Amino acid sequence: MLRIRHQVDGGPEVLCAEEVDPPEPGAGEVLVRVEAIGVTLPTVRKLRGSTEPVPLGGEVAGEIVALGAGVTGLAAGDRVTGLCFTGAYAEFAVLSSAMASRIPDGATAVEAVALVRSGLVARGAYEAARPEPGESVLVTAAASAVGTLALQYAVAGGAARVVAAVGSLDKAGFVRGLGADEVVCYRDADWGGPYDVILDGVGGDLLGPAVRALAAGGRLVAYSSGGGTVDAYELLLRGASLIGFQMRAVALGRPELYRRWLHELWQLRDAGTLRPAVHEEIPLRDAARAHAAVEQRRNLGKVVLVP
C-alpha cells in the first residue's frame, strides 16, 4: 500500500511516499480501507521543530475490512470515520474502534472528514463559552475547517452579531457566505469589539488582541494547538474568562455527550444548518501540497487527501 511519511523535521517538502505492507488491527482496533483523510493543523505544525519524526495523524474515513480481537458493534463492510493518531496518511489505516463512528447512508467519506471532527470541536468550543441568544460572537481562523462550522453554530445559536476574523480579506466573501455579519483582519488595529464570546482557533500572538476585544464578562475559548500567553490583568479589567477546550477530553471523559453531539451533528447537516466546506481534494501522493495550503493558511475549509 501507499503511505506518506517523513524522516527529518521541516516543512511540507520533507514528506515522501513509500510502498509498505498494510498494517494489522490489534485488540480493539479495526482496519479501514481509506477513502479520505482530513489534514489537521496540529499535524502540519508537528513537522517543524520535532526532534524526531512524528506519526502523521488525522481524520480518516472509509470501509472496515478487518476487525481486531474484542471489537463489537462494528463489522467488515461498515463505513466509518474517526481520528487516527498514527499512520493516517495511507491507503489502509488502523483505527481504534472506540474512535470509529458510522457514516450515514448518503454521506461521502470526504464529507465525513470535513464534518465530524471539525464539527465536534466547533460545537464543543461554542458550548464551553456558555453562549446566550442575542450575544456577539467573534470567531478567529474563521475560514478553517473548524472555524467555518463554528460560524454556523453561532448563527444557529441565535447570536445577534457574528464576526469572522481572518488573516486576509480575500477570504471575506467566503466567510460571509457562511453567515458572518462582518469580517475583520488580524492586522487591523481594531477588531470591532467588544464581544461577549470569542472562539479562538489560532493562539500565539493573537491571544493578546483577542482578550482586549472581550466585553465585560466576556468569555474567550481557546481550542488551538498554537499555545500563547495571556495577561491576567487584562482579564481582571474586564471580569472576563479564558476557557481551554479539547475534544479528546469530552470523547474520553463524557462518552455519552460525545455520542449525542455526534448524532446531532449529522441531523444539523441533514437539515442544512451545517454545511461542511471542502477546500480541495488532493491525491495522497501530493500530501506536501496539502500541508503547504494549511500551513500558509490558504485553505477555505477542509483540505482532504484522497488515496
C-alpha positions as CSV (number, residue, x, y, z in Angstrom):
1,M,0.0,0.0,0.0
2,L,1.0,3.6,-0.4
3,R,2.0,5.5,2.8
4,I,3.3,9.0,3.3
5,R,5.9,9.6,6.0
6,H,8.9,11.8,6.8
7,Q,12.4,11.1,8.2
8,V,13.6,14.6,9.2
9,D,11.8,17.6,10.6
10,G,10.9,20.5,8.3
11,G,8.1,21.8,6.1
12,P,5.9,20.1,3.7
13,E,8.8,19.3,1.4
14,V,10.1,16.6,3.8
15,L,7.0,14.4,3.2
16,C,7.7,11.4,1.0
17,A,5.8,8.4,-0.4
18,E,6.7,4.7,0.1
19,E,5.2,1.3,-0.5
20,V,4.7,-0.9,2.6
21,D,2.5,-3.8,3.7
22,P,-0.9,-2.9,5.2
23,P,-1.0,-2.9,9.0
24,E,-2.8,-5.5,11.1
25,P,-5.5,-4.4,13.5
26,G,-4.7,-5.1,17.2
27,A,-7.1,-5.7,20.0
28,G,-10.0,-3.2,20.0
29,E,-9.0,-1.9,16.6
30,V,-10.3,-2.0,13.0
31,L,-8.5,-1.9,9.7
32,V,-10.0,0.7,7.3
33,R,-9.6,0.9,3.6
34,V,-9.2,4.6,3.5
35,E,-11.2,6.8,1.1
36,A,-10.5,10.2,2.6
37,I,-8.0,11.8,5.1
38,G,-8.5,15.1,6.7
39,V,-5.4,17.3,7.1
40,T,-5.2,18.9,10.5
41,L,-3.2,22.0,11.6
42,P,-1.7,20.2,14.6
43,T,-0.2,17.5,12.3
44,V,1.2,20.2,9.9
45,R,2.7,22.1,12.8
46,K,4.4,19.0,14.3
47,L,6.6,18.5,11.2
48,R,8.6,21.6,12.2
49,G,10.9,21.6,15.1
50,S,10.3,18.0,16.2
51,T,13.4,16.2,17.5
52,E,12.4,13.0,15.6
53,P,9.8,12.1,13.0
54,V,6.3,12.3,14.4
55,P,3.4,10.0,13.4
56,L,1.2,11.5,10.8
57,G,-2.3,11.5,12.3
58,G,-5.6,12.9,11.0
59,E,-9.2,12.1,10.4
60,V,-9.8,9.1,8.2
61,A,-13.0,7.7,6.6
62,G,-13.5,4.6,4.7
63,E,-14.7,0.9,4.8
64,I,-13.8,-1.6,7.5
65,V,-12.0,-4.6,6.0
66,A,-10.8,-6.4,9.2
67,L,-11.5,-6.5,12.9
68,G,-9.1,-6.9,15.8
69,A,-9.9,-9.1,18.8
70,G,-12.6,-7.9,21.1
71,V,-14.3,-5.5,18.7
72,T,-18.1,-5.4,19.0
73,G,-20.8,-3.3,17.4
74,L,-18.9,-3.0,14.1
75,A,-18.5,-5.3,11.1
76,A,-16.5,-5.7,7.9
77,G,-18.2,-3.6,5.3
78,D,-19.2,-0.8,7.7
79,R,-18.3,2.7,6.5
80,V,-16.7,4.7,9.4
81,T,-14.8,7.8,10.2
82,G,-12.6,8.7,13.2
83,L,-9.4,10.3,14.4
84,C,-6.3,8.2,13.7
85,F,-3.3,9.2,15.8
86,T,-0.7,7.5,13.7
87,G,-0.5,6.0,10.2
88,A,-3.4,8.1,8.9
89,Y,-1.7,9.1,5.6
90,A,-2.1,5.7,3.9
91,E,-4.3,3.6,1.8
92,F,-5.1,1.4,4.8
93,A,-5.2,2.6,8.4
94,V,-5.8,1.2,11.8
95,L,-8.4,2.9,13.9
96,S,-9.4,2.4,17.5
97,S,-13.0,1.0,17.5
98,A,-13.8,3.5,20.3
99,M,-12.9,6.4,18.0
100,A,-14.9,5.0,15.0
101,S,-18.4,6.2,14.2
102,R,-20.5,5.1,11.3
103,I,-21.0,7.3,8.2
104,P,-24.7,7.7,7.5
105,D,-26.1,6.4,4.2
106,G,-25.9,9.1,1.5
107,A,-22.9,10.8,3.0
108,T,-19.5,10.6,1.3
109,A,-16.2,9.9,3.0
110,V,-14.9,13.3,2.1
111,E,-17.9,14.9,3.7
112,A,-17.4,12.9,6.8
113,V,-13.8,14.0,7.4
114,A,-14.8,17.6,6.7
115,L,-17.7,17.5,9.1
116,V,-17.2,15.1,12.1
117,R,-14.0,16.1,14.0
118,S,-14.2,19.8,13.0
119,G,-17.9,19.9,13.8
120,L,-17.4,18.4,17.2
121,V,-14.6,20.8,18.1
122,A,-16.7,23.7,16.9
123,R,-19.7,22.6,18.9
124,G,-17.7,21.9,22.0
125,A,-15.8,25.2,21.9
126,Y,-19.1,27.1,21.4
127,E,-20.8,25.3,24.2
128,A,-17.8,25.9,26.5
129,A,-18.4,29.6,26.1
130,R,-21.9,29.3,27.7
131,P,-23.5,31.4,24.9
132,E,-26.8,33.2,25.3
133,P,-29.1,34.2,22.4
134,G,-28.5,37.8,21.5
135,E,-24.8,37.9,22.3
136,S,-22.0,38.9,20.0
137,V,-19.5,36.3,18.8
138,L,-16.1,36.6,17.1
139,V,-14.5,33.5,15.5
140,T,-10.8,33.5,14.6
141,A,-9.4,31.2,12.0
142,A,-12.9,31.6,10.6
143,A,-12.0,30.2,7.2
144,S,-10.6,27.0,8.7
145,A,-12.4,23.7,8.8
146,V,-13.4,24.3,12.5
147,G,-13.9,28.0,12.0
148,T,-16.4,27.6,9.2
149,L,-18.6,25.3,11.4
150,A,-18.2,27.5,14.5
151,L,-19.6,30.4,12.5
152,Q,-22.6,28.4,11.6
153,Y,-23.1,27.2,15.2
154,A,-23.1,30.8,16.3
155,V,-25.7,31.8,13.7
156,A,-27.9,28.8,14.6
157,G,-27.5,29.6,18.3
158,G,-29.1,33.0,17.9
159,A,-26.1,35.3,18.2
160,A,-27.1,38.9,17.4
161,R,-23.8,39.6,15.7
162,V,-21.3,37.1,14.3
163,V,-17.9,38.4,13.2
164,A,-15.3,36.4,11.3
165,A,-11.6,37.1,11.9
166,V,-9.3,36.1,9.1
167,G,-5.7,36.6,8.0
168,S,-6.5,38.1,4.7
169,L,-9.6,39.9,3.5
170,D,-9.7,37.9,0.3
171,K,-11.5,35.3,2.4
172,A,-14.2,37.8,3.3
173,G,-16.7,36.7,0.7
174,F,-16.3,33.1,1.7
175,V,-17.0,33.6,5.4
176,R,-19.9,36.0,4.7
177,G,-21.4,33.2,2.7
178,L,-21.3,31.0,5.8
179,G,-23.2,33.6,7.9
180,A,-20.7,36.1,9.1
181,D,-22.2,39.6,9.5
182,E,-18.9,41.3,9.5
183,V,-15.2,40.4,8.7
184,V,-12.1,41.7,10.4
185,C,-8.4,41.1,9.7
186,Y,-5.9,40.1,12.3
187,R,-3.6,43.0,11.4
188,D,-6.5,45.6,12.0
189,A,-5.8,47.8,14.9
190,D,-9.5,47.5,16.0
191,W,-11.2,44.1,15.8
192,G,-14.6,45.8,16.2
193,G,-15.3,44.6,19.7
194,P,-16.3,44.3,22.4
195,Y,-17.5,40.7,22.1
196,D,-19.4,38.6,24.5
197,V,-17.8,35.4,23.1
198,I,-14.6,34.8,21.2
199,L,-13.7,31.4,19.8
200,D,-10.0,31.3,19.1
201,G,-8.5,28.7,16.8
202,V,-5.2,30.4,16.3
203,G,-3.5,31.1,19.6
204,G,0.0,32.5,19.8
205,D,0.3,36.3,19.4
206,L,-3.4,36.6,18.6
207,L,-4.4,35.8,22.2
208,G,-3.5,39.3,23.4
209,P,-5.7,41.3,21.0
210,A,-8.4,38.7,21.4
211,V,-8.5,39.3,25.2
212,R,-8.6,43.0,24.6
213,A,-11.6,42.6,22.3
214,L,-13.7,41.0,25.1
215,A,-16.7,42.7,26.6
216,A,-17.2,42.9,30.3
217,G,-17.9,39.4,31.5
218,G,-16.9,38.0,28.1
219,R,-15.6,34.5,27.5
220,L,-12.7,33.5,25.3
221,V,-12.5,29.9,24.4
222,A,-9.0,28.7,23.2
223,Y,-9.0,25.4,21.3
224,S,-6.0,25.7,19.0
225,S,-2.6,24.0,19.3
226,G,-0.9,27.4,18.9
227,G,-0.2,28.0,22.6
228,G,0.4,31.6,23.7
229,T,0.2,33.6,26.9
230,V,-2.5,35.9,28.3
231,D,-2.1,38.9,30.6
232,A,-4.2,38.0,33.6
233,Y,-4.7,41.7,34.4
234,E,-6.4,42.2,31.1
235,L,-8.9,39.5,32.1
236,L,-9.3,41.1,35.5
237,L,-10.1,44.5,34.0
238,R,-13.0,43.1,32.1
239,G,-14.1,40.5,34.6
240,A,-13.6,38.1,31.6
241,S,-12.8,34.4,31.4
242,L,-10.4,32.3,29.5
243,I,-11.5,28.8,28.9
244,G,-9.5,25.9,27.3
245,F,-11.3,23.3,25.3
246,Q,-10.1,19.9,24.0
247,M,-12.4,17.5,22.2
248,R,-10.3,14.5,23.4
249,A,-11.3,15.2,27.0
250,V,-15.0,15.0,26.0
251,A,-14.6,11.8,24.0
252,L,-12.8,10.0,26.8
253,G,-14.4,11.6,29.8
254,R,-18.0,12.1,28.7
255,P,-18.7,9.4,26.0
256,E,-22.5,9.8,26.3
257,L,-22.2,13.5,25.5
258,Y,-19.8,12.8,22.7
259,R,-22.3,10.3,21.1
260,R,-25.1,12.8,21.4
261,W,-23.2,15.6,19.8
262,L,-22.2,13.2,17.0
263,H,-25.8,12.3,16.4
264,E,-26.9,15.9,16.4
265,L,-24.1,16.9,14.1
266,W,-25.5,14.7,11.3
267,Q,-29.0,15.9,12.0
268,L,-27.9,19.5,11.6
269,R,-26.2,18.6,8.3
270,D,-29.3,16.9,7.0
271,A,-31.4,20.0,8.0
272,G,-29.0,22.2,6.1
273,T,-28.0,24.1,9.3
274,L,-24.4,23.0,9.0
275,R,-22.6,22.9,5.6
276,P,-19.1,21.4,5.8
277,A,-16.7,23.3,3.5
278,V,-14.1,21.4,1.5
279,H,-11.2,23.5,0.1
280,E,-9.8,20.8,-2.2
281,E,-9.5,17.1,-2.6
282,I,-5.8,16.3,-3.2
283,P,-4.3,13.0,-4.2
284,L,-2.5,11.2,-1.3
285,R,0.8,11.3,-3.2
286,D,0.6,15.1,-3.2
287,A,0.4,15.4,0.6
288,A,3.1,18.1,0.6
289,R,0.8,20.3,-1.4
290,A,-2.0,19.8,1.1
291,H,0.3,20.6,4.0
292,A,1.5,23.8,2.3
293,A,-2.1,25.0,1.8
294,V,-2.8,24.5,5.5
295,E,0.5,25.9,6.8
296,Q,0.2,29.0,4.7
297,R,-3.4,29.5,5.8
298,R,-4.6,29.5,2.2
299,N,-7.4,27.0,2.7
300,L,-11.1,27.8,2.7
301,G,-12.5,24.9,4.7
302,K,-11.1,21.4,4.9
303,V,-8.2,20.1,2.9
304,V,-8.7,16.4,2.2
305,L,-6.3,13.8,0.9
306,V,-7.8,11.1,-1.3
307,P,-5.9,7.8,-1.8
